[in-house]
Amino acid sequence: MKTFKIEVYSFDTKQTILVEGTLSELIDRYKSTLIRGSQYFDKKKVLINPKSISSLINNLNKSYCNFSNIKGLQSKKFKLKDK
């Protein structure tokens, strides 16, 4: 299976980490983030089971945007690392 690398930038620590895995591994790793972000009504819609890596990254960013704005938490930004 194809593996992907995702850069995760944390605004509170000002650090970037690199996470690598297949699409299903990355979805499993961030499942709780997707679920948590999808629970906020009247905000951006978040898909819990994205079908592509670009959809996963888009939904992770929307998820963090949803609950960081409501809870006042520090946010993270996800980006696909070019190979």
Phi, psi and omega per residue, in radians:
M1 nan 2.666 -3.119
K2 -1.332 2.377 3.088
T3 -1.811 2.632 -3.121
F4 -2.189 2.676 3.055
K5 -2.044 2.251 3.129
I6 -2.053 2.277 3.001
E7 -1.551 2.249 3.119
V8 -2.046 1.950 3.128
Y9 -1.738 2.191 3.118
S10 -1.756 2.122 -3.116
F11 -1.248 -0.457 -3.119
D12 -1.370 -0.642 3.140
T13 -1.708 -0.160 -3.115
K14 0.989 0.665 -3.140
Q15 -2.189 2.657 3.076
T16 -1.994 2.285 3.032
I17 -2.022 2.751 -3.137
L18 -1.982 2.188 3.137
V19 -2.027 2.307 -3.100
E20 -2.192 2.493 3.085
G21 2.998 3.026 3.049
T22 -1.311 2.949 -3.132
L23 -1.013 -0.796 -3.119
S24 -1.160 -0.624 3.096
E25 -1.158 -0.713 -3.140
L26 -1.207 -0.662 3.074
I27 -1.097 -0.765 3.106
D28 -1.092 -0.701 -3.123
R29 -1.116 -0.694 -3.065
Y30 -1.847 0.299 -3.118
K31 -1.000 -0.777 -3.110
S32 -1.153 -0.594 3.080
T33 -1.137 -0.760 3.127
L34 -1.130 -0.744 3.139
I35 -1.137 -0.793 -3.131
R36 -1.087 -0.732 -3.140
G37 -1.222 -0.443 -3.123
S38 -1.434 -0.165 -3.061
Q39 -1.477 -0.098 -3.132
Y40 -1.613 2.075 -3.115
F41 -1.418 2.786 3.135
D42 1.075 0.390 3.084
K43 -2.149 -3.006 -3.134
K44 -1.108 2.386 -3.138
K45 -1.270 2.321 -3.129
V46 -2.054 2.213 3.063
L47 -1.473 2.299 -3.118
I48 -1.425 -0.527 3.137
N49 -2.129 1.319 3.139
P50 -1.156 2.641 -3.062
K51 -1.709 -0.197 -3.139
S52 -2.419 2.887 -3.138
I53 -1.172 -0.645 3.123
S54 -1.179 -0.626 3.076
S55 -1.165 -0.687 3.106
L56 -1.063 -0.849 -3.118
I57 -1.109 -0.761 3.117
N58 -1.046 -0.780 -3.121
N59 -1.248 -0.569 3.057
L60 -1.139 -0.761 3.112
N61 -1.119 -0.714 3.093
K62 -1.147 -0.672 -3.138
S63 -1.099 -0.830 3.113
Y64 -1.144 -0.640 3.096
C65 -1.085 -0.761 -3.126
N66 -1.058 -0.945 -3.036
F67 -1.517 -0.259 3.031
S68 -1.320 -0.625 3.109
N69 -1.194 -0.657 -3.091
I70 -1.392 -0.796 -3.057
K71 -1.564 -0.200 -3.121
G72 1.305 0.400 -3.131
L73 -1.466 2.764 3.037
Q74 -1.200 2.572 -3.037
S75 -1.818 2.928 3.040
K76 -2.227 2.709 3.091
K77 -2.183 2.321 -3.110
F78 -1.904 2.454 -3.116
K79 -2.617 2.435 3.102
L80 -1.284 2.225 3.134
K81 -1.447 2.218 3.092
D82 -1.190 2.489 3.136
K83 -1.558 nan nan
